[in-house]
Amino acid sequence: MRRYFFNAGPGSGYAGGKSFRALNRSAKAHIALFLVALIYGANYTIAKEVMDGGYLSPLAFILLRVISAVVLFWLFHLALVRERVARADFGRLILCGLFGVALNQMFFFAGLHWTRPINASLIMTTTPVLVLAASAILIGERITGRKVVGIVLGAAGAILLIAYGQQVSFSGQGFWGDLLVFLNATSFGIYLVLVKKLMAKYHPVTVVKWVFTFGALFVIPFGGPGLMAADWARFTPGIWMAVLYVLLCTTFLAYLFNAYALSVVNPSIVSIYIYLQPLLATLIAVSFGRDELTPLKLLAAVLIFSGVYLVSGLQWRNRKTVKP
């Protein structure tokens, strides 16, 4: 039996409180996935301030994120986990670093440069479908009617929320940008399936530590020059706060929560939560007075939450009561 200084398993005191310990592992995984969607939803508004101001180039920002994650996960692992990885698993970890960190992030930013944000958002809704197909082929996950209906409902809600009143074009110069964004969605789907086996064998922090370590090696040649050329003196306190949010929340906590969820549930369930991101981003924008809530957006919310519920098959309480 493996023992850790950090234990996110059932019955642990981590995150504290009897009410949290009363939840089963599946419920904890879904709470983690909701927090990831919330973090990414806020990220659209926060990270935009850094990107639009020209403080960091996209590739330099990616490298800063990856390097920060490497440092944080190594420190976290050293202090709380201290687990070794078998040499035979390093090949899969390298592939996870390539698909889950390097290609995933670089394809998205490169694609976004050539296409419209609306196109990129719509293409990202293909991720759950790609993950479900890859999971069925590579790890034998069952494709049930409930999951298919859930993905369709979630996708319909996300597309309705993203595309209503917007002009969409998948032709001309933007085609190559659309293709890169699709490759980004594909690479993330492959990562979710590849990393599942490692999550079942090792602690989530151990896995993500090595995934970012190998991912950094792929990103350094592309983001290094831009990061070295950054004018750090231009950064205002507000921009530093935005950068810290991206580094600590969007990168460190989001990958940590995703990793924990993958150690409990199937990749298709993890991927379906991507549909919550545009909804939460809209709600956050509404709360800041940058958007308004309409009946159509409420309909989209109902479709998205219905889709997530159907795919998740969530059970909030253990069926058996375990006496202390």
N, C-alpha and C positions, 0 to 999 in steps of 0.2 A: 504494500500500500504506500502510495506517495504521500508525503506530508509536506505542507507548505506553511510559511509564515503568513501568507495571504491565502484565505480560503473563501471562495465565492460559491461554494457548494451548498447543498441543502442543509438547513439547520445551523449554518454558521452564524456567528454574531456580526458578520460584516454588514455594514449599513445600518446595523442596530435596530432594536425594537422588536417586541413580540409580534406586532402586526405584520412586520416584514418577514419574519421567520415563519409565520403561519402560511404564507403564500408558497405554492409549490414552485419547483424550478422553472416550469414552463411560464408561469405568470411573471416571475422575475425576469426571464428572458424577454418577454413582451414589454415590460416596463423599460428595460434597457433599450430596446429597439425604438420605442416611442421617444425616449430621450435623445436618441441619435437623430431621429427625424426632426425633433424640435431644434436641436443644435444646428442641423443643416438648414432648416427653415430660416433661422435667424441669420445664418451665415451669408445668405444672399444679400441682405441689407448691409451687414457690417463689413464684409470683405470688399464690397463694391467701392467703399470709400477709399480703400488702399489702392485698388486697381485703377479706378478712374482718375485718381490724383497723380498717377505716374510715379509713385514712390518706389514701387518695385515692379520689374517686368514679370510676366506670368511664370516663366521658367525659374527666375530667381526666387519668387515667392514659393514655388513648389519645393525648391531645394531647401529653403529656410524651414519650411514645414517638416520636411523629411528629416533634416539634421536635428531639429528640435525634438522630434518624436524619438529618434534614435537615443539621444541623451536621456530623455525622460524615461523611456521604457527600460533602458539599461540600469538606471538608478533604481527604478521601481522594482525591477527584477532582483537586483542585488540585495535590496533591503528586505524584500518580503517573500520572494519565491525561491531563488537559488536552485534551479533545476537544470540538469544537463540534457542535451539533445543527442540522440544516437547519430553516428556519422551517416548512416544509411538514409536519414531523413533530410539531410542538407540539400540534396538535389531538388526535392519538392519545395523546400523553403526558398531556394533561389528562384524557382518558377513563380512562387507566390509573390516574392518581391518584385519580379518583373511585371506580372499581370496586375497585381493588386495595388502597387504603388507607382512604379515608373510609367508603364504604358497607360494605365488607367488615368492618371492625372495629366500626363503630357499630351495624350491624344485629345483629352477634353479641351484643354486650353488652346491647343493648336487648331482644333476644329472650330472652336468658338471664334477664332480670329477670322475664319473664312466664311462662316455662316451666321445666320441670325439667331439671337438668343431663343426666340420662339421655336425655331427648328430644333435647336439642341435640346430644349426641354421636352419636346414631343418625342424625339428619338430616344431619349432616356427612358420613356415609358415602356420600351421594348425589353428592358432589363429583366423583369420578372419572368417573361416568356422565355428568354434565352437561358436564364438560370434553371427554370423548370425542365427545359429540354436537356440541358447539360447534366442536370442531376439525375434524370432518368437514364441517360446513356452511361454516365461514368460511375454513379454510386447506387443505381437501382431504385431511386425514389419513385414511388407510385404517383402516376398522373391521374388523380381522381376528378370526377365531375364537379365536386365542390370547389376544388382548387381552380379549375378552369373557369367556372362561373365567377369566382372571387376575383381572379385576375382580369376578366373582361369588365366586371363592374368597376374595379379600381382604376383600370386604364380609361374607361369611359369618363369617370369623374375627373381624373387628372387631365385628360385631353380637353374636356369641357371647360375646366378651370383655366387652363393655359391658353387655349386657342381661341376662345370666344372674343370676337371683335378684333382679332389679329390677322395680319396678312401672312400666309405661309407659302413659301416657294421652295421646291426641291429641284431646281434646275439651275443652269448657268454655272458661274464660278463657285457658287455656294455648294455645288454637288460634292466637291472634295472636302469641304468642311463638314458637310452632313455625313460623309463616309467616315471621317476621322472620329466624329462623335459616336457613330454606330460602333466603330472599333473599340472606343472607350467603354461603351456599354457591354460589349462582348467580352473585353478583357476583365472587367469587374465581375461578370457572371462566371467566367472561368476561374477567377480567384476564389470566389465563394465556394465553388465545388471542390477545388484543389485543397483548400485550407481546412475543409470539414474533417478530413481524416486526421490531420494534425491536432485539431481541437479536441478530438476524442482521445488522443494519446497524451497530450501535454497540457500544462496550465495555459490559459489564454495569453497571459502576459509573456510567457516564454516564446510562444509562437509569434506574436506581433513584434516582439523585440527583434527577432531574427528576420522577419519579413521586411521591416523598415531598414535594418542594417544592409541587407542585400539590395533593397530598392534604392538606397542612397548611392550605391556604387554605380547604378545605371543612370541616375539623375545628375550626378556631379558634372560629367562632361558637358551637359546641356545648360545647366543652371548656374554653374560656377562663375563664368565671366560676368553675367548680369548681377550676381550677388556681390562680387568684388567691386563692381562699378557703382553700387547704390550710394546715394548721397544721404547718409544717416542723419546729418545735421538738419535736413529739411523736415524730419518727422516731428509733427506736433504731438502733444500729449494725447489728443483724441485718436490720432493715427496709431500711436503706440498701443493704446487700449484695444483698437481694432485688430492689430497684429497679434497681440497677446491672446485675444479671443480665438483667433484662427489657429494659433499654435497649441493652446491648452485645450480648448473645447472641440473645435472642428477636427483637429488632428488627433491629439492624445486621447481625450475622453471618448470621442466618437468611435475610433478604432478599438479602444478598450471595451466599450459596451457591445459593439458588433461582434468582437471576438468572444466575449462571454456568451452572447446569444447563440453564436454558431456552435458552441460546445454543448448546447442544449437542444436546439431545434434545427430543422432542415434548412438548407440554403434558400429554397423557394419561399419559406416564411420570412427569412431575413430580407429578401429582395422585395417582397410586396410592400414593405414599409416605405419604399421610395415614393409611393403614391401619396403619402402623407406630407412629403416635403413641400410641394407647391401650395397645399392647403394651409399648412402652418406658416409658410412664408407670407401668404395672403393675410392671415389673421394677425400676424405680427405687424405687417404694413398697415393694417386697419387700426391697430392699437396706437400706432405712431401718427395716425392721421394722414397716411400716404396712400390710402386706398379706402374703398367703401364696400360694405357688405350688401349684396343683392340677393334676390330669390334664386337666381341662377347659381350663384356661388354656394348657397345653402344646399341646393340640389346636388351640386358637385361634392359637397362635404358628405352628404348622405351616401352617395354612391361609393366614395372612397372608403369611408368607415365600414360600409357593408362588405366591400371587397376584402379589406384587411381582416375583418371578423371571419369570413368564410374560409379564407386561406389559412388563418392561424389555428382554427379549431381550439381556441383558448379555453382552458379550465382553470378557474381562479383558486380553487381549493383542492387540497389533496383528498382523494376518496377515502383514505383510511386515516383515522386520527391516531397519532403516535403519542403514547403517554410519555411524559418526561421521566 
